[in-house]
Amino acid sequence: MSLLTRIAFVIFALLAISIGLYPFLYLVEDMTSGLLGSKPENLLASFWYMPLFYGHILFGGVALMVGWSQFSTKLRAKRIQLHRNLGKIYAIMVTISGISSLIIAFFATGGIIAQLGFTVLGVLWLATTYKAIISIKRKKVIQHQFWMIRSYALCFAAVTLRLWLPLLIGGLGLEFIEAYKIVAWLCFVPNMIVAELIIWWLQQPKALSID
C-alpha cells in the first residue's frame, strides 16, 4: 500500500473514531442548545423519543468506531476471530441504531425533505448490512466485502454530514434549516457513489488493498 493510501486510511479511521465518540458527549454535557433545541418541547418530553434518539446516536457511534477496522486486510489475515467479533458488534449496533433512526426520522428537523432523506438512509443502511450478513453466512466472501463497503459508506454519513453542514452554512451562507434539508441527502448519496467506485476498482486486475 502506498504512503498516500496509508495516510488516507489513517485520516479515514481518525474521522470515524472521533465522530463515533462525539455522541457520548450527550451523556456528560448539556447538548439541548444544538439539534435538540430545534425539536418541539412535547416531543422531547415524550417517554419514547429520547430513548430512541440516544439509541440511534450512541449505538451508531459504536458502529462507526468499530466498522472502519473491517477494511484492514492485515487484521483479517492475522486476527480473523477479532475481525469476526468486531463484525458481529457492528451488525448489532447497526440494527439498533438503524431501527431507531427509522422512527425518529419522521420527526427530523427540516420537514418532509429531510425526513425522507434520513428514512432512505436508514432503510439502505439496514438493507446493505443485512445483505452483508447473509453473504458471509453463505460463505460468499467477495459479495460480503462489497456489501460491507456499501453499509459502512452509509454509516460514514455521520461523518460527512458534519463535514458538509458547516460548508453549506459557512461557505454558502445558507440558513440551518435549508442546509439541513440538503445535507439529509448530501451526507450519504455521494458516499454511495464512492462506494460503488471502490467496488468497481476492487474488481480490476490491479485492485488496491488496505493493510
Backbone bond lengths (Angstrom), bond angles and torsions (degrees), N, CA, C in turn:
res aa  C-N    CA-C-N  psi(-1)  N-CA   C-N-CA  omega(-1)  CA-C   N-CA-C  phi
1 M - - - 1.465 - - 1.527 109.06 -
2 S 1.305 117.54 133.35 1.454 122.43 -177.81 1.518 111.64 -69.17
3 L 1.336 115.99 161.93 1.463 121.08 178.74 1.523 110.90 -60.70
4 L 1.338 116.31 -41.14 1.458 120.44 -179.91 1.526 111.25 -61.73
5 T 1.319 116.05 -41.61 1.463 120.63 178.61 1.515 111.27 -65.99
6 R 1.328 116.95 -39.14 1.464 120.85 178.10 1.527 110.84 -62.96
7 I 1.328 115.94 -43.27 1.464 120.76 179.36 1.524 109.98 -62.46
8 A 1.346 116.03 -44.42 1.465 120.82 179.59 1.527 110.42 -61.52
9 F 1.338 117.30 -39.89 1.461 121.16 -179.23 1.531 111.22 -68.17
10 V 1.333 116.54 -37.86 1.470 121.00 177.52 1.528 109.99 -64.52
11 I 1.336 116.74 -44.13 1.469 120.72 177.62 1.524 110.24 -61.66
12 F 1.318 115.99 -43.79 1.471 122.90 177.44 1.524 110.72 -56.18
13 A 1.337 116.64 -47.12 1.461 121.35 -179.02 1.521 111.79 -67.48
14 L 1.328 116.94 -42.26 1.468 120.60 -179.42 1.525 111.64 -64.56
15 L 1.328 116.73 -39.60 1.464 120.25 177.01 1.522 110.50 -63.55
16 A 1.331 116.01 -43.49 1.468 120.49 -179.64 1.523 111.07 -62.81
17 I 1.319 117.15 -43.92 1.461 120.95 -177.43 1.531 110.75 -69.59
18 S 1.329 116.47 -45.70 1.469 119.59 -176.90 1.529 112.17 -65.71
19 I 1.327 117.35 -43.97 1.470 120.02 178.51 1.521 110.32 -72.85
20 G 1.327 116.93 -30.19 1.455 120.16 176.06 1.523 112.37 -65.29
21 L 1.322 116.22 -32.47 1.462 121.24 178.74 1.530 111.92 -78.72
22 Y 1.327 116.83 -26.35 1.460 121.53 -174.12 1.533 113.92 -52.75
23 P 1.342 120.20 -44.49 1.473 119.43 -178.51 1.518 114.15 -57.95
24 F 1.336 117.71 -24.73 1.456 120.27 -177.88 1.529 112.02 -71.88
25 L 1.342 116.25 -11.27 1.461 119.60 172.77 1.526 110.93 -63.91
26 Y 1.342 115.66 -27.80 1.465 120.06 179.20 1.521 111.80 -62.77
27 L 1.330 116.94 -20.45 1.453 120.81 -179.34 1.524 112.57 -84.16
28 V 1.335 117.01 -19.67 1.470 120.33 -174.96 1.518 113.70 -122.54
29 E 1.330 117.91 -14.46 1.453 121.75 -178.29 1.527 110.41 -122.53
30 D 1.331 115.73 157.18 1.462 121.16 174.47 1.526 108.25 -82.53
31 M 1.332 116.52 107.05 1.464 122.07 -175.43 1.534 111.80 -106.07
32 T 1.322 116.83 15.29 1.469 119.98 -175.28 1.525 112.85 -70.35
33 S 1.333 117.02 -15.28 1.464 119.06 178.91 1.528 111.75 -81.86
34 G 1.331 117.41 -7.83 1.456 121.78 -179.96 1.516 112.12 -89.20
35 L 1.332 116.14 -132.43 1.455 121.37 -177.78 1.518 111.85 -60.33
36 L 1.323 116.60 -38.10 1.470 119.38 -179.46 1.523 111.95 -62.71
37 G 1.323 116.08 -25.16 1.460 119.79 179.71 1.510 113.56 -66.53
38 S 1.334 116.98 -16.74 1.461 120.89 179.83 1.524 112.42 -90.97
39 K 1.335 116.52 -2.83 1.465 120.63 -177.76 1.528 110.83 -88.72
40 P 1.323 118.00 147.64 1.471 121.28 175.87 1.527 110.56 -61.24
41 E 1.313 116.52 143.96 1.460 120.98 -178.61 1.524 112.50 -61.53
42 N 1.345 116.46 -36.75 1.466 118.46 -179.62 1.525 112.15 -66.95
43 L 1.349 116.63 -29.54 1.460 120.31 176.79 1.530 110.12 -69.92
44 L 1.324 116.44 -45.68 1.462 121.01 179.92 1.524 111.29 -65.36
45 A 1.324 116.50 -29.15 1.469 120.67 -178.58 1.520 112.97 -83.54
46 S 1.336 117.51 -9.64 1.464 120.44 -179.64 1.529 109.94 -66.07
47 F 1.329 117.24 157.57 1.467 121.14 -175.65 1.532 112.63 -77.30
48 W 1.340 117.54 -13.79 1.454 120.44 -171.90 1.529 114.74 -110.86
49 Y 1.345 118.33 -27.68 1.465 118.75 -171.02 1.524 112.57 -65.38
50 M 1.322 118.01 -51.03 1.460 120.31 -176.22 1.537 112.87 -63.34
51 P 1.360 119.39 -41.21 1.468 117.64 174.92 1.529 112.72 -58.93
52 L 1.345 117.04 -40.17 1.465 119.81 177.75 1.523 111.27 -68.57
53 F 1.332 116.36 -39.34 1.463 120.86 178.28 1.530 110.44 -60.34
54 Y 1.335 116.12 -49.06 1.458 119.93 178.96 1.533 111.51 -66.36
55 G 1.322 115.86 -36.96 1.458 118.90 176.85 1.513 111.77 -60.66
56 H 1.327 115.53 -39.54 1.461 120.16 -179.90 1.527 111.67 -68.63
57 I 1.323 117.28 -52.44 1.468 119.29 -172.68 1.528 112.82 -74.42
58 L 1.339 118.00 -37.06 1.461 120.11 -176.46 1.521 111.87 -75.32
59 F 1.330 116.91 -48.77 1.463 119.65 179.03 1.534 110.53 -69.05
60 G 1.338 115.69 -34.03 1.462 119.10 175.01 1.517 111.41 -65.25
61 G 1.334 116.29 -36.44 1.461 120.43 177.22 1.512 112.05 -63.17
62 V 1.328 116.72 -40.98 1.467 120.31 177.74 1.529 110.33 -65.22
63 A 1.332 116.78 -41.79 1.471 120.50 177.42 1.520 110.55 -58.53
64 L 1.316 116.00 -42.03 1.462 120.69 179.58 1.525 110.96 -64.07
65 M 1.339 116.36 -40.17 1.465 121.04 -176.85 1.520 113.46 -71.00
66 V 1.325 117.55 -33.51 1.469 119.28 -177.50 1.529 112.16 -95.13
67 G 1.325 117.24 -23.61 1.459 120.61 -172.38 1.507 115.28 -65.89
68 W 1.329 117.53 -34.59 1.465 119.74 -176.50 1.526 112.01 -62.13
69 S 1.349 116.45 -31.57 1.465 120.67 -176.92 1.525 112.33 -66.53
70 Q 1.331 116.74 -19.78 1.461 120.67 -178.09 1.522 112.66 -67.60
71 F 1.321 116.78 -12.80 1.464 120.23 -177.26 1.524 112.85 -99.91
72 S 1.320 116.28 8.93 1.464 120.93 176.78 1.521 109.60 -89.49
73 T 1.320 116.84 113.90 1.468 120.42 178.42 1.525 111.12 -66.63
74 K 1.338 116.49 -29.49 1.466 120.02 178.45 1.530 110.27 -65.23
75 L 1.321 117.08 -42.51 1.464 120.97 178.59 1.519 110.44 -63.59
76 R 1.337 116.68 -44.04 1.464 119.72 179.94 1.525 111.48 -63.64
77 A 1.329 116.68 -36.11 1.464 120.23 -176.15 1.529 112.40 -76.90
78 K 1.337 116.40 -38.80 1.464 119.94 -172.88 1.526 114.16 -99.12
79 R 1.332 117.12 -26.91 1.470 119.60 -176.51 1.523 108.49 -137.77
80 I 1.314 114.70 65.82 1.460 120.81 -173.67 1.528 111.61 -62.91
81 Q 1.360 117.62 -35.79 1.459 119.27 -179.34 1.528 111.07 -67.29
82 L 1.331 117.09 -37.76 1.464 120.70 175.71 1.525 109.95 -63.94
83 H 1.322 115.97 -41.80 1.465 120.73 177.13 1.527 110.43 -58.10
84 R 1.322 117.09 -44.13 1.463 121.41 -179.56 1.530 111.53 -66.87
85 N 1.332 116.00 -42.62 1.471 119.61 -179.77 1.526 111.33 -64.73
86 L 1.330 116.54 -42.13 1.460 119.73 177.62 1.524 110.81 -65.09
87 G 1.335 115.75 -34.83 1.460 119.79 176.97 1.514 111.95 -64.68
88 K 1.343 116.32 -39.00 1.464 120.33 178.07 1.525 110.68 -66.45
89 I 1.339 115.69 -41.14 1.473 119.85 177.46 1.519 109.87 -61.67
90 Y 1.333 115.97 -44.76 1.460 120.54 179.22 1.524 110.99 -57.77
91 A 1.318 116.60 -47.11 1.473 120.93 -177.97 1.525 111.63 -61.90
92 I 1.336 116.84 -41.69 1.469 120.71 179.03 1.527 110.50 -65.04
93 M 1.335 115.91 -44.66 1.461 120.59 -179.28 1.530 111.26 -62.74
94 V 1.335 116.16 -41.44 1.461 120.46 179.13 1.522 110.59 -63.95
95 T 1.311 116.62 -41.75 1.464 120.44 -179.31 1.525 111.14 -59.63
96 I 1.331 116.60 -48.27 1.462 120.27 -178.80 1.524 110.90 -67.96
97 S 1.325 116.09 -48.42 1.468 120.35 -178.23 1.523 111.54 -66.30
98 G 1.338 116.16 -40.43 1.459 120.42 -177.85 1.516 113.29 -65.99
99 I 1.338 115.95 -45.02 1.465 119.67 178.44 1.528 110.48 -63.87
100 S 1.331 116.48 -41.90 1.470 120.55 177.50 1.520 110.78 -60.25
101 S 1.346 115.55 -40.24 1.470 119.93 -177.45 1.524 111.79 -64.24
102 L 1.338 117.12 -34.03 1.467 120.21 -178.53 1.521 112.03 -65.61
103 I 1.329 115.66 -28.38 1.467 119.42 179.24 1.522 111.24 -82.93
104 I 1.337 116.50 -48.75 1.466 118.74 -176.80 1.524 111.78 -72.94
105 A 1.343 117.05 -16.82 1.466 119.76 178.06 1.526 111.51 -61.28
106 F 1.339 117.10 -29.38 1.466 120.86 179.15 1.527 112.11 -65.46
107 F 1.319 116.22 -14.35 1.462 120.84 -178.18 1.530 111.11 -118.27
108 A 1.338 115.98 21.05 1.462 120.37 -178.70 1.526 110.98 -64.60
109 T 1.321 115.35 141.78 1.459 121.22 175.31 1.529 109.27 -62.58
110 G 1.320 117.35 135.46 1.459 120.42 178.62 1.513 114.65 110.69
111 G 1.341 116.92 -1.15 1.453 119.34 175.25 1.514 114.29 78.65
112 I 1.331 116.04 -158.09 1.453 123.15 -169.77 1.522 113.25 -61.22
113 I 1.345 117.73 -34.57 1.470 120.11 -178.62 1.524 110.26 -64.45
114 A 1.332 115.97 -48.88 1.459 120.03 178.89 1.523 110.93 -68.25
115 Q 1.314 116.76 -40.02 1.467 120.97 -179.56 1.522 111.05 -60.46
116 L 1.322 116.24 -44.19 1.459 120.66 179.99 1.531 110.69 -66.90
117 G 1.333 116.28 -41.32 1.463 120.38 179.80 1.513 111.86 -59.60
118 F 1.332 117.04 -49.24 1.464 120.51 -178.81 1.523 112.02 -70.26
119 T 1.329 117.43 -28.42 1.465 120.10 175.73 1.524 110.67 -67.78
120 V 1.324 116.65 -46.01 1.466 120.90 177.37 1.527 110.04 -59.90
121 L 1.323 116.59 -43.50 1.466 121.07 178.24 1.529 110.68 -58.41
122 G 1.331 117.38 -46.78 1.458 120.89 -179.27 1.517 113.08 -63.06
123 V 1.328 116.11 -42.62 1.469 120.73 179.65 1.525 110.54 -63.59
124 L 1.315 116.96 -46.78 1.467 121.17 -179.50 1.522 111.71 -64.68
125 W 1.330 116.26 -38.74 1.474 120.57 179.51 1.514 110.92 -62.25
126 L 1.315 116.44 -46.81 1.460 120.63 178.83 1.531 111.24 -66.32
127 A 1.329 116.40 -42.13 1.466 120.75 -176.56 1.530 112.07 -66.42
128 T 1.329 117.36 -44.54 1.467 120.23 -179.05 1.524 111.03 -68.27
129 T 1.335 117.01 -35.94 1.462 120.11 177.45 1.526 110.38 -66.82
130 Y 1.321 116.51 -41.11 1.462 121.18 177.15 1.534 110.42 -61.05
131 K 1.321 116.95 -43.45 1.469 120.81 179.10 1.526 110.63 -63.61
132 A 1.338 116.58 -36.60 1.463 120.12 178.10 1.523 110.83 -65.01
133 I 1.326 116.79 -40.66 1.464 121.62 179.39 1.532 110.71 -65.98
134 I 1.323 116.40 -47.16 1.469 120.80 179.99 1.522 110.97 -61.66
135 S 1.325 116.48 -40.31 1.466 120.55 -178.86 1.520 111.73 -61.86
136 I 1.341 117.16 -45.01 1.467 118.77 -177.64 1.515 110.74 -72.69
137 K 1.322 118.58 -31.50 1.462 120.77 176.06 1.518 110.94 -64.40
138 R 1.328 116.23 -30.54 1.463 121.44 177.60 1.527 112.00 -90.05
139 K 1.360 115.01 7.09 1.466 122.68 178.41 1.526 112.91 63.07
140 K 1.320 115.97 28.30 1.459 121.12 174.40 1.526 107.78 -95.79
141 V 1.335 115.23 82.40 1.457 122.02 -169.11 1.529 112.20 -64.53
142 I 1.316 117.02 -44.32 1.459 120.01 -177.78 1.527 110.72 -63.60
143 Q 1.326 116.40 -45.73 1.465 119.80 178.03 1.525 110.50 -62.24
144 H 1.336 116.15 -37.57 1.468 120.89 176.91 1.529 110.58 -59.73
145 Q 1.308 116.32 -45.57 1.467 120.81 179.78 1.522 111.17 -61.55
146 F 1.319 115.83 -42.81 1.466 119.44 -178.70 1.527 111.55 -65.97
147 W 1.338 116.43 -41.50 1.464 119.16 179.27 1.527 111.48 -69.07
148 M 1.331 116.77 -31.81 1.464 119.85 176.18 1.527 111.11 -68.29
149 I 1.310 116.82 -35.50 1.462 119.81 175.82 1.518 109.74 -61.38
150 R 1.327 115.99 -44.75 1.477 120.18 178.72 1.527 110.67 -64.69
151 S 1.330 116.62 -44.66 1.458 120.35 -179.45 1.520 111.50 -60.13
152 Y 1.336 116.12 -46.52 1.465 118.01 -176.56 1.527 112.04 -73.65
153 A 1.322 117.20 -27.06 1.462 119.80 173.85 1.519 109.92 -60.81
154 L 1.328 116.31 -37.00 1.464 121.19 177.17 1.526 111.10 -74.23
155 C 1.326 116.94 -38.74 1.464 121.01 175.09 1.535 110.34 -60.70
156 F 1.323 116.28 -37.53 1.462 122.42 -177.65 1.525 111.96 -69.59
157 A 1.332 116.61 -5.85 1.466 120.72 174.46 1.519 111.26 -58.62
158 A 1.343 116.66 -27.17 1.464 120.25 176.76 1.522 111.00 -62.62
159 V 1.335 115.74 -31.63 1.471 120.81 177.87 1.520 110.49 -79.88
160 T 1.333 116.40 -50.54 1.465 119.31 -175.04 1.521 112.26 -66.45
161 L 1.331 117.33 -29.28 1.468 119.81 174.74 1.525 110.37 -58.83
162 R 1.334 115.64 -42.83 1.460 120.32 -177.75 1.521 112.88 -77.51
163 L 1.315 116.98 -13.34 1.459 120.84 173.59 1.528 110.90 -88.05
164 W 1.332 116.37 -41.84 1.461 121.29 -177.88 1.517 112.98 -72.70
165 L 1.336 117.18 -39.77 1.470 120.47 -172.87 1.528 113.20 -58.53
166 P 1.330 120.08 -48.68 1.467 118.56 177.96 1.532 113.17 -66.60
167 L 1.326 116.84 -28.07 1.468 119.67 176.73 1.525 110.94 -68.64
168 L 1.320 116.18 -40.45 1.463 120.29 179.78 1.531 110.93 -68.99
169 I 1.326 116.20 -37.74 1.463 119.97 -178.34 1.525 111.24 -81.71
170 G 1.332 115.88 -52.78 1.461 119.68 -177.82 1.514 113.98 -77.37
171 G 1.342 116.27 -37.65 1.458 120.35 -177.12 1.515 113.67 -81.17
172 L 1.311 116.39 -45.79 1.466 120.71 -177.49 1.520 112.90 -98.70
173 G 1.320 117.03 -9.02 1.459 120.89 177.16 1.516 114.58 73.26
174 L 1.335 117.16 24.83 1.460 119.92 179.49 1.521 110.98 -77.07
175 E 1.324 115.73 151.82 1.452 120.37 171.85 1.528 109.11 -69.94
176 F 1.335 116.61 154.56 1.465 120.55 -175.33 1.524 111.90 -54.79
177 I 1.332 117.67 -46.75 1.464 120.61 -176.17 1.519 111.00 -61.41
178 E 1.337 117.08 -44.62 1.464 120.33 179.93 1.521 110.71 -65.57
179 A 1.331 116.11 -40.90 1.461 120.19 179.21 1.535 110.61 -64.77
180 Y 1.317 116.52 -37.45 1.461 121.07 -177.69 1.526 111.13 -68.56
181 K 1.315 116.83 -34.49 1.470 120.29 175.95 1.527 110.28 -62.02
182 I 1.314 115.35 -42.15 1.467 120.16 -179.22 1.520 111.18 -70.65
183 V 1.341 115.40 -45.10 1.464 119.24 -174.56 1.523 112.06 -69.48
184 A 1.330 117.68 -20.03 1.463 120.44 176.09 1.524 111.17 -60.64
185 W 1.316 117.21 -26.35 1.468 122.49 176.41 1.531 111.48 -103.82
186 L 1.315 115.43 -37.62 1.464 120.30 -176.13 1.523 112.09 -67.11
187 C 1.332 117.01 -24.02 1.457 119.85 -177.35 1.527 112.74 -70.51
188 F 1.351 117.59 -20.81 1.467 117.36 -176.75 1.526 115.64 -128.14
189 V 1.324 119.04 -25.42 1.471 119.36 -178.49 1.526 111.83 -62.59
190 P 1.346 120.12 -49.75 1.469 119.09 175.92 1.531 112.48 -60.93
191 N 1.329 117.33 -34.24 1.469 120.79 177.75 1.524 111.16 -59.36
192 M 1.350 115.83 -41.02 1.453 119.89 -179.89 1.524 111.60 -67.93
193 I 1.316 115.55 -35.20 1.469 119.32 176.68 1.521 109.72 -64.78
194 V 1.334 117.02 -44.91 1.462 121.42 177.78 1.524 110.36 -61.59
195 A 1.331 117.04 -41.35 1.465 120.83 178.99 1.523 111.33 -59.38
196 E 1.326 116.67 -44.48 1.463 119.87 179.83 1.522 111.54 -66.30
197 L 1.324 116.79 -34.53 1.468 120.32 176.47 1.528 110.87 -66.76
198 I 1.333 116.66 -40.12 1.465 120.68 177.36 1.523 110.45 -64.20
199 I 1.323 116.77 -43.13 1.466 121.10 178.52 1.524 110.69 -62.06
200 W 1.323 115.81 -42.29 1.468 119.50 176.68 1.519 110.12 -61.27
201 W 1.335 116.78 -43.51 1.460 121.14 -178.36 1.533 111.18 -63.80
202 L 1.316 116.75 -40.81 1.457 121.00 -178.89 1.524 112.81 -66.35
203 Q 1.314 116.55 -18.03 1.467 120.52 178.20 1.522 112.45 -89.65
204 Q 1.343 116.01 -2.24 1.454 119.54 178.76 1.533 109.96 -82.50
205 P 1.338 118.17 157.25 1.475 121.79 -177.11 1.528 114.17 -55.12
206 K 1.345 117.31 -35.98 1.456 120.73 -178.11 1.524 109.21 -112.46
207 A 1.321 115.29 59.02 1.457 120.32 -176.29 1.521 110.62 -69.77
208 L 1.338 114.03 149.46 1.458 121.93 178.09 1.520 109.60 -78.86
209 S 1.324 116.53 135.13 1.480 121.28 175.76 1.510 109.00 -115.38
210 I 1.327 116.27 149.20 1.460 122.19 178.91 1.517 108.01 -110.16
211 D 1.320 117.04 121.85 1.451 119.45 177.91 1.522 111.07 -124.12
